[in-house]
Amino acid sequence: MVLDANIKAQLDQYLQMMEGDVQLKVDAGEDDVSREMLALTDELASMSSRITVENANLKRTPSFSVNRPGEDTGITFAGVPLGHEFTSLVLALLQVSGRAPKADQDVIDQIKNISGEYHFETYVSLSCHNCPDVVQALNLMSVINPNITHTMIDGAAFKEEAEHNNVRAVPSVFLNGEFFGGGRMTLEEIVSQIGDGPDPEEFNNKEPYDVLVIGGGPAGASAAIYAARKGIRTGIVAERFGGQVMDTMSIENFISVKQTEGPKFVASLEEHVKDYPIDVMNLQRVRGIEKKDMFEVELDNGGVLKSKTVIVSTGARWRKIGVPGEQEFSNKGVAYCPHCDGPLFEGKDVAVIGGGNSGVEAAIDLAGIVNNVTVLEFASELKADEVLQKRLNSLPNVSVKTNAQTTEITGKDNVEGITYVNRETEEEVHTELDGVFVQIGLVPNTEWLGEQVERTRIGEIVTNKQGATNIPGLFAAGDCTDSPYNQIIISMGSGANAALGAFDYLIRN
């Protein structure tokens, strides 16, 4: 038995929601993964009369496809979709059976209208919290459009194949045999890459807003809700609704919510925003802003939005070290999410750059998976909390190098080593290893603002206590500002504060 009693009880309720028959076509060998996969598919069949299992010759062994009787739906799982991917399997069963997918009708129509052949393959780790979103999006597209297929591939079960394709970070998506993209992607993001995007005129023709929020993270969502509650015309334009929180595994310090995961938290944010008449324009990157009679916000696609006031809440992104090899080996040994990508480095030697809380936490997590971890800290001592340092120092396969300035990441097809200089002795040291995890903090997403908005030397927008910038009518909130602390709860408070500041500005001007 693969599933425990609690999971089976929950699964039984979902299987009762199936609307038609589903056929699992299975290709299994004599290995342990095959045996576990067969146990899973047999268990599923035993729980529902709508599910049948038959043997087949598929591209990979072990794997199984999820189909309607007499029809190949295009969804395949290579490996055993347990862990975070178990939900992907359950949704595939429901959607293939005929259960309507939960997606906006305009997105469904865009998927139906995609022409051409699209064969997607996604390498995942079963411990990756970002992977299921990509797998579920591509599975849904395969159900809706017969020209689209998708295979989930467990990188641990198909280790040689993953290494052959230089997969060093998950999720890694390939389209028709070529690398398509990595990291978390939403359904809308994928569709926008292979379908037709919105016409710029769609934005040009919109009525001016009273408040336009740029950025859809916690600060932006909070700002939009507080603005809309004042009864004024409000819009959000965001490159990616949810922002960096979508990549956060565990949130344990959002007061009143003991524990949640980033994607779940963002789903709640989005649901709350939709309770109000807020015009949400997702997947739109802002190119620039100019103040005329009103603010004019130019989008990458050429469209222009107008608003009386603007709140910038574009957040921050992982800071890069900016040395030779970092960009070249991104997703080929250079990674930024230890929880997602750690399992791909099982038994290997890795380095973690950064000795703050995030770096030390990453090293502790990785130590249980990899052969050896080297922590490189630029300063003379680690900056992490004492309790974390104590835990780190107790681990036998971790070494710490302080006063270490990384100068290069080396390799051929993948990362093979790292070079750093001991700032105390000026000695250059080269260490052979297979992966580098960069954990050196955040950089604000404010480059697009140009010179007119006052910012700190590291690009943070300077604001007053109302969230106002040096430009009248322009406000800012969250991690893109000079707030001393980057926390979700602080960002949401600053978003509300900026919205109230913008409303006060409107009624006084």
Phi, psi and omega in degrees: 000125183272323186261138178281173188298320182295315180294320180297322180296318178291318181297322181302321179295320179292319182296333177291345179273356179297139185254350179205179182280149179229137180245124176263118177261121192244133174239107186234152176248210181254005184278170182296321180295320178298316180297320179293321179295316178297321178298321179292310182295323177294322180294320177299316180296326180289341183268345181214132178289348180277349183253127175236157182235135174218154180283151180203164174259108180251177185294326184234149174234122004270147174196165174212148179251155181246117190225159164278148179305126179079007183215128175276114184280336177101008180254125180227142173245116177261106188116200182244108185283074174252200182057222181294339184274357179297324177297324178298320178294314181299314179296323178298316178300315181294314184290321177294328179289348178117358179291131184296133179288151176272090178208152179298144184298325180294327177290317178301317179296320178298319180295317179299328185273357179290125179252160183099170181262127181231109180248104183265145172225129183238120175274129184230167166243138183291348177262001183278125181275345177272334186299317183302326180298319179290314180300314183292324178295314182289326175297316180299318178298324179293326178291320186282321186241118182294347179273000183243132174233159180212136175237124170275131182237117176287113183299332179286325179283332180239058188297315182296319179297316180298317180293322178299325180268014177058037177276110179236009177207147180234153353287144173241119186254131175246140178238120181051040175088354181247148180299129184255317181176162180228164181082179184292131176225137177274167177303314182297322180296317180294315180299321181295333181282331183247351178253187179271130179281174181291152178289134178306327180298335178300326179275322180299328185273000179286144176295148178300149179265157168281317176228125174245122180262127178256110182117135186243027176278195180304319179295315181294317180297316179297317180299316182295318180296315180294325178291313183298327180293344176275359177080020180253156184291120189232140176225153172237129170242125188220139174292329182201105183299132183103331178058214186291340179300333178300336182262007182269127183286303186231132177244115185236006183235021173269106192303134182089346174244107188298318181201138173206174177250152184309304181302323178293319178297316181294322177300321177292320176301312183297319179297320179293317179301320183289349175287348183242159180283063181257128178279104182264120178244093185271161177062033178237117179272134178272133182265324183189170180219141180218138178262118174242233172297322173233174171284135175246118183253114183267133180263162180299329182277003178098348179290156180230130176251143180244145180204150178288322176225159180224139173244117179270121179220055187276000172067206183217167180229168177302132176284136178259155182279338174070039178246159177305135178100337182295309181290319183297326184253018174299129185067009176234034181127336173267124185222163182234354181235096183297326182293317181288312192263349181308314182301337179287347182250024180305127178077005183255174177259133181224165173239148171243123178264115180127128182247020173278191182301315183295320180293316181290321175299319178298316180297320179296315179298314184292329184301333179280354184243313189270176179283313184209142178239130173248121178265124180251118180241128183295320183283179183280349177208159178294150181256357183291161177302149185301321181297325178288319178297321180297317178295318180300314184291345179276352184273132185285340185251027178236133173236147183243130177242110177267170185054033184254115178257110181293132182243337182195146169249126190246162177161183175248275176275329180225172177299132178235348181184173179221142179243133177220160179248130173286111186294342181276315184259348184064017177281134176270131183236134175241130180239130177279132178199179187247346183206151178228123178253118184267121183221069186238028173096199190236158174230134184291146179271076185229005184301327185292347184286341183077203187264347189287337182265129181291129179223163176283176182297337179258012171096003180284137180287130179277126180231159174264191187289346174268001183084010182278146176265188179285351179257120182304130179091350179255123182240166179212155183206151173089204189290349178275358182257181180273024174303137185290342184229137178257094179223147181303313185295327178288320178299317181294321177296319181290330176295315177297318180298316180295322180295318177294324176296319180294319179296317178299320178298318181297315184286341179267348183235000000 
